[in-house]
Amino acid sequence: MVNSMDISKTIKAITSKWQKQLGAPTLDIDSLEASIHQRLPADLRSFLQWSNGGNCKFKNIYIDLWPTGAINKLNQEYQIAKYLGSKHIGIGTDGGSTCIALDYTTTPPTICTFDLGDIDTSKINHLKLSFSETINMANAGALTDKNIYQ
């Protein structure tokens, strides 16, 4: 796993491509964590402080991260907890129906993906990557639409 301190290198590497949003205040991140009853990984917290959501068309994949104010609402609307339990928190999509989520069944939490149109525990793709690793792989062209959902 990439050390969460390396998020600054990740941010520097994608700054020219990422459609950056105004960073989230710490209080907004704290409020999100309270509403989902989970602590976000340090690298994701730092990223959200830099860009509260946003998107990027990388070489082989599009990533659209939800802002802190939308994460809890979208998880409720998609009924993610109803189908997967409270240990999976959606944080964005591939621009389509594939949800990019945090998997809290692992320690530390890792990234997983699943189809928002057919949410089923048997169909979760456990990437087992940190948030930083996921963005770095996308930036390197190693993460594709084909390998984020199986």
C-alpha positions as CSV (number, residue, x, y, z in Angstrom):
1,M,0.0,0.0,0.0
2,V,1.1,3.5,-0.7
3,N,1.7,5.6,2.4
4,S,-1.0,8.2,2.8
5,M,1.8,10.8,3.0
6,D,2.4,10.2,-0.7
7,I,-1.0,11.8,-1.6
8,S,0.9,15.0,-2.2
9,K,2.9,13.3,-5.0
10,T,-0.4,11.9,-6.4
11,I,-2.0,15.3,-6.4
12,K,1.0,16.9,-8.0
13,A,1.0,14.2,-10.8
14,I,-2.7,14.8,-11.7
15,T,-3.1,18.6,-11.1
16,S,-3.0,19.5,-14.8
17,K,-5.7,16.9,-15.6
18,W,-8.0,16.8,-12.6
19,Q,-11.1,19.0,-12.8
20,K,-10.5,20.4,-9.4
21,Q,-13.3,21.7,-7.1
22,L,-12.8,24.0,-4.1
23,G,-11.4,21.9,-1.3
24,A,-13.6,20.7,1.5
25,P,-13.3,22.3,4.9
26,T,-12.2,20.0,7.7
27,L,-15.6,20.4,9.4
28,D,-17.4,19.2,6.3
29,I,-15.2,16.0,6.2
30,D,-15.7,15.5,10.0
31,S,-19.5,15.9,9.4
32,L,-19.4,13.3,6.6
33,E,-17.5,10.8,8.8
34,A,-20.0,11.3,11.6
35,S,-22.9,10.6,9.2
36,I,-21.3,7.4,7.7
37,H,-20.0,6.3,11.1
38,Q,-16.5,5.7,9.6
39,R,-13.2,7.5,9.5
40,L,-12.1,8.3,5.9
41,P,-8.6,7.1,5.0
42,A,-6.0,9.8,5.5
43,D,-5.1,10.0,1.8
44,L,-8.8,10.5,0.8
45,R,-9.2,13.1,3.6
46,S,-6.2,15.1,2.2
47,F,-7.4,14.7,-1.4
48,L,-10.9,16.1,-0.4
49,Q,-9.2,19.0,1.3
50,W,-7.5,19.7,-1.9
51,S,-10.5,19.0,-4.2
52,N,-13.9,18.3,-2.8
53,G,-15.0,15.9,-5.5
54,G,-14.1,16.5,-9.1
55,N,-13.3,14.3,-12.1
56,C,-10.7,13.3,-14.6
57,K,-10.5,11.5,-17.9
58,F,-7.3,9.5,-17.4
59,K,-5.8,7.4,-20.3
60,N,-8.0,4.4,-19.8
61,I,-10.7,5.3,-17.3
62,Y,-12.9,8.2,-16.2
63,I,-13.2,8.9,-12.5
64,D,-15.8,11.2,-11.0
65,L,-15.5,11.6,-7.2
66,W,-18.5,12.9,-5.3
67,P,-18.2,15.9,-3.0
68,T,-18.4,15.4,0.8
69,G,-21.9,17.0,0.9
70,A,-23.2,14.4,-1.7
71,I,-21.6,11.2,-0.5
72,N,-24.1,10.3,2.3
73,K,-27.1,11.4,0.2
74,L,-26.0,9.4,-2.9
75,N,-25.3,6.3,-0.7
76,Q,-28.8,6.6,0.6
77,E,-30.4,7.2,-2.8
78,Y,-28.6,4.2,-4.3
79,Q,-29.5,2.2,-1.2
80,I,-25.9,0.9,-0.9
81,A,-26.1,0.1,2.8
82,K,-29.4,-1.8,2.2
83,Y,-27.7,-4.1,-0.3
84,L,-24.1,-4.2,1.0
85,G,-24.3,-3.1,4.6
86,S,-22.6,-0.2,6.3
87,K,-19.1,-1.4,5.5
88,H,-19.2,-0.1,1.9
89,I,-19.4,3.6,1.2
90,G,-19.7,4.9,-2.4
91,I,-17.4,7.9,-3.1
92,G,-17.8,8.2,-6.9
93,T,-18.3,6.5,-10.2
94,D,-16.6,5.8,-13.5
95,G,-19.0,8.3,-15.0
96,G,-21.4,5.5,-15.6
97,S,-23.0,2.8,-13.5
98,T,-19.9,1.5,-11.8
99,C,-19.6,2.8,-8.2
100,I,-16.1,3.4,-6.7
101,A,-16.4,2.7,-3.0
102,L,-14.5,2.3,0.2
103,D,-14.5,-1.2,1.6
104,Y,-14.4,-1.1,5.4
105,T,-14.3,-4.9,5.7
106,T,-10.5,-4.5,5.2
107,T,-8.1,-2.7,7.5
108,P,-7.2,-0.2,6.4
109,P,-10.2,0.4,4.1
110,T,-9.5,-0.2,0.4
111,I,-11.2,0.5,-2.9
112,C,-13.9,-1.7,-4.3
113,T,-16.3,-1.3,-7.2
114,F,-19.7,-2.6,-8.1
115,D,-22.6,-1.9,-10.5
116,L,-25.1,0.6,-9.1
117,G,-27.8,-1.0,-11.3
118,D,-27.3,-4.4,-9.8
119,I,-25.9,-4.0,-6.2
120,D,-25.0,-7.5,-4.9
121,T,-22.4,-8.6,-2.5
122,S,-21.4,-11.5,-4.8
123,K,-20.6,-9.0,-7.5
124,I,-18.2,-6.6,-5.6
125,N,-14.8,-6.3,-7.3
126,H,-12.3,-5.9,-4.4
127,L,-9.5,-3.9,-6.0
128,K,-7.7,-4.0,-2.6
129,L,-6.0,-0.7,-3.4
130,S,-5.7,2.4,-1.3
131,F,-7.3,5.6,-2.6
132,S,-3.8,6.9,-3.6
133,E,-2.9,3.6,-5.4
134,T,-6.2,3.8,-7.3
135,I,-5.6,7.3,-8.6
136,N,-1.9,6.5,-9.3
137,M,-2.9,3.4,-11.3
138,A,-5.5,5.4,-13.2
139,N,-2.9,8.1,-14.0
140,A,-0.4,5.5,-15.2
141,G,-3.0,3.9,-17.5
142,A,-3.0,0.7,-15.5
143,L,-6.6,1.0,-14.2
144,T,-9.2,0.6,-16.9
145,D,-12.9,0.3,-17.3
146,K,-12.4,-3.4,-17.8
147,N,-10.6,-4.1,-14.6
148,I,-12.6,-1.9,-12.2
149,Y,-15.7,-4.0,-12.7
150,Q,-15.9,-7.8,-13.4
